Amino acid sequence: MQVNQYNWNQWAQYLQQYHLMGLFRFLLDAAGPVRVIAAQSLYLTQPFFRNSIIGQLAEVLEDSEKSKAFLEFVNNKEFIE
């Protein structure tokens, strides 16, 4: 399965800007059910935030392959928290 990495820099900057990188790394590395619950929670918050990044991040959390790929991406970049 091909993983779309087009927006990953934007996502990483968004997470870093709101100091969520550590939490998101934890969720990406967590067991399947925890990731799915976090993804569903993000989907529930979408009506309150006019930001498409939240929905895209939720999609990454739902898919274990995308989660692993994005975790590798953010671990290979230097982000300051």
N, C-alpha and C positions, 0 to 999 in steps of 0.2 A: 504494500500500500504506500503510495506517495504522500508524504506529509508536506503540506503547504507552509513554507517558511517565510512567505512574503512580508507578513506583519510582525514577525517576532521581535525585531528591534524596537518597534513602536510599543509592543506589549511590555517588553522588558523595561523600557523607559517609563511607562505608565506605572508599573509595579514599583519601580524604584522611587518615582516621584511621590507616591503615596505611602512609602515605607512598608510595602506589602511583599517585598521580594522574599524575605525569610519565611513568611507564612505560606506563600505560594510554593516555594521550594519544598517545604514540609508536606503540603498537600500533594504535590507531584510525586513525592517519594512515598507517600502513605499507601496503605492497602486499598484495594479496589472499592469497597463499600464507602470508605471515608471520602475518597475522591468523588464518587457519584453523588453523595449527599452534599458535598461542597458545590458541585456543579449545579445541582438542583436549586440550592440556595442562591447561587448567582443568577440563575434564570428567574427566580422569584423577585430579585431586586431590579431587574431590567426596567419595569414600568416607572420606577422612581428615579432612574438615572438615564439621561438621553445619551448613552455612550455605547456604541456597538462593540467596544473592546471587551466589555463584561461578558457578553454573549459568546464571543469568540474564545475567551479564556475558559468559559464553562464547557465549550466543545472540546477543548484540549484536555480538561480534567476528566471528561467522560471516557475518552479513548485512551487506553493504556499505552498504545504505541506512540501516539502523539504526546502523551505525558512524558514518556521516557525521552523522546527526541527533544522536546522543549527543555526538559531538565538538563540534558547534556549541553544544549545551546547556552542556557544561562550560567551553567557551571564553567563553561569554556570562556565566557566573557568576564571582564572585570567590572563588577558593579559594586559601588561603595554604598554601604548602608549607614 
